[in-house]
Amino acid sequence: MIKSCHFIFLSQLLQITGTYLRDSFEQGLPGDENGKSCQLEFGSYCLWSVEHEEVMKDFIVKRLKDQLFVARAYYPSIVKLDGMENLSHEMKQNIQEHGHMLSEAISDADLPELHRVNMAKMDQTIAAAKSCDAECTNVEKKLTQLLDMTEDEALFHARQSAYLYRLGVQTLPKSLHCLSMRLTVDYFNASSDMEHSDAEKFGNPAFQHHVIFSTNLLASSMTINSSVINSEESANMVFHLMTDGQNFYAFKNWFIRNSYKGATIRVLNFEYLQMKNLGNGIVDQLSPSEEFRITSNSNALTLNTLTRTEYISMFGHSLFLLPELFTNLKRVIVLEDDTIVQRDLSLLWNLDLKGKVIGAVQFCQVKFHQLRAYLPDFPYNSSSCIWMSGVSIIDLDEWREHDVTGIHHRILEKLRHDTEASWRSAALPAGLLAFQNLIHPIEGQWVQFGLGHDYGLAHGAIKKAAILHYNGNMKPWLELGIHRYKKYWKRYLPRDDVFMMDCNVNP
């Protein structure tokens, strides 16, 4: 028999189990021996969960459960002690009262009015039990069991919630699926097909040519709509919108039905072009831009190495066919469908690339040496910055001169893309290595990144940026999108489209 005073700290820890686990989850999950950050395991779900944390509605219920468990841990030892009949009887009665309250209460609002009196009585009983000589082994086992069970339960719910979050951000909303299906049916029910009267613009390099690879109808239309609204010469703009066969007719119908300040919109079926014109067998399905969650160590010289998570956008494999898809063009601007344009893009179109292939914003918070795990055994400059593909100005003549497509294909051959997952993941090393030393950095204020994952962006910086890039999982057309950034995207939504209203499209 020894004093059980050393259990006071543990019982106090158990009394604040909810707070302890919440704080641990935000900093790094319990039991994570390597000190990994939450984002490393669960990605942007951690950011979303903290931002949307709700007030605990069962704090007192949890406190009652902790009291009950501690009392049950001490009770078998107290019963065996001589002269402790009154204490053991009182403890048994308190345990029964707590059990009865918890059998009828899920939240604090369900508790009876006398619950605070019962809690105070239980606190006194537990304090009296702690002052007695008790068998520490039994109590220690019970309390350790509670701690282990609570941590396991918290981890289980964290993984379950993270899975549901990923399902939410990766699944096309029902309203957008409805929109695409309704437009497709309407296209085939139409009596005649409207073709472009200005098809001569498609291959004319005198016009400003913009390329978007997308399977998201609403997102791509918002990118185009924002571009033409903020353009000083919208009639000079030509948009080549590349999609797959499943979405082709919905896209085509939408852009036939809607006008964009005189801009020319050309919808292309990538699968048809691949089969009829390209035929190289390298890319047989549409592969738009890919996003990667990159976690790397910080440069801080501290004993505890900190990790930083960034969300990097990179060209998908289909974009490396640009010179073959647009043989008559010399220059194009590539826009991703999760971008919103707030300024005229003429300055970007006329930018001198100084002999480089592509003009893009460099992202020097991540450099090549931090991506050793992602890059294969190819030579590279470890101090080079990566680049972001949200908006890019491309010199197609220089691209052909440097055979960027050939370099990309040779890299892919060495990466051995046997599965779709490895094929998609290969976009990161292939994109970085194919354009190595061929990037002309454009000024950072052109693009504001992070609207799909960073809650801390200043509205002043957002308003000043020419282009907003919603890179990250929390896209503005999703319910899980970051609410405070949605207004910059929503201002370009068509308000009176019959298909939008019928499908209840209201992100």
Salt bridges, closest charged atoms under 4 A:
GLU41 OE2 - ARG159 NE 3.76
GLU51 OE2 - ARG484 NH2 2.66
GLU53 OE2 - ARG22 NE 2.84
ASP58 OD2 - LYS62 NZ 3.60
GLU97 OE1 - LYS121 NZ 3.61
GLU104 OE2 - HIS100 NE2 3.72
ASP123 OD1 - ARG63 NH2 3.07
GLU135 OE2 - LYS80 NZ 3.91
GLU153 OE2 - HIS157 NE2 3.67
ASP193 OD2 - LYS252 NZ 3.56
GLU195 OE2 - LYS252 NZ 3.66
ASP198 OD1 - HIS196 ND1 3.77
ASP198 OD2 - LYS201 NZ 3.97
GLU290 OE1 - ARG424 NH2 3.00
GLU291 OE2 - LYS475 NZ 2.95
GLU310 OE2 - ARG308 NE 3.05
GLU336 OE1 - HIS469 NE2 3.26
ASP338 OD1 - HIS469 NE2 3.09
ASP338 OD2 - LYS475 NZ 2.63
ASP352 OD2 - LYS354 NZ 3.92
ASP397 OD1 - ARG400 NH1 3.14
GLU398 OE1 - HIS402 ND1 3.58
ASP403 OD2 - ARG410 NH1 3.75
ASP497 OD1 - ARG257 NH2 3.74
ASP502 OD2 - ARG182 NH2 3.33
